[in-house]
Amino acid sequence: MLVSSINFLLRDEEFENLDQICNCYNVEREEMDRLLASQGYAYQEKLNCVK
């Protein structure tokens, strides 16, 4: 659900990147990266999505 939500926000141009999402929702970027990695995902900066 988290990955889908992040990709939705990025795809629909609500936010330009993952850092903006983290700032908006008051989540440390490092914590978000750890959470995504624990589920086998990572933010792909060049593609601007989580895979």
C-alpha positions as a Python dict, from the first residue, in 0.01 Angstrom:
ca = {
    (1, 'M'): (0, 0, 0),
    (2, 'L'): (284, 240, 84),
    (3, 'V'): (458, 187, -249),
    (4, 'S'): (136, 236, -440),
    (5, 'S'): (57, 555, -251),
    (6, 'I'): (403, 702, -305),
    (7, 'N'): (401, 620, -675),
    (8, 'F'): (52, 770, -708),
    (9, 'L'): (166, 1098, -550),
    (10, 'L'): (473, 1111, -774),
    (11, 'R'): (293, 1010, -1093),
    (12, 'D'): (12, 1261, -1049),
    (13, 'E'): (271, 1534, -989),
    (14, 'E'): (150, 1618, -639),
    (15, 'F'): (517, 1602, -538),
    (16, 'E'): (835, 1625, -744),
    (17, 'N'): (1031, 1362, -549),
    (18, 'L'): (1037, 1138, -243),
    (19, 'D'): (1205, 1406, -30),
    (20, 'Q'): (905, 1636, -74),
    (21, 'I'): (667, 1357, 30),
    (22, 'C'): (874, 1287, 339),
    (23, 'N'): (882, 1655, 431),
    (24, 'C'): (508, 1694, 386),
    (25, 'Y'): (426, 1393, 603),
    (26, 'N'): (702, 1465, 858),
    (27, 'V'): (890, 1140, 793),
    (28, 'E'): (1269, 1124, 790),
    (29, 'R'): (1397, 1021, 446),
    (30, 'E'): (1632, 765, 603),
    (31, 'E'): (1339, 604, 783),
    (32, 'M'): (1137, 591, 461),
    (33, 'D'): (1431, 431, 279),
    (34, 'R'): (1463, 168, 556),
    (35, 'L'): (1092, 94, 549),
    (36, 'L'): (1089, 54, 172),
    (37, 'A'): (1403, -163, 178),
    (38, 'S'): (1253, -390, 443),
    (39, 'Q'): (984, -477, 189),
    (40, 'G'): (1227, -514, -102),
    (41, 'Y'): (1169, -173, -260),
    (42, 'A'): (1380, 137, -322),
    (43, 'Y'): (1321, 484, -460),
    (44, 'Q'): (1453, 512, -815),
    (45, 'E'): (1555, 876, -852),
    (46, 'K'): (1606, 866, -1231),
    (47, 'L'): (1263, 711, -1283),
    (48, 'N'): (1106, 907, -995),
    (49, 'C'): (923, 605, -860),
    (50, 'V'): (953, 323, -609),
    (51, 'K'): (1035, -22, -746),
}
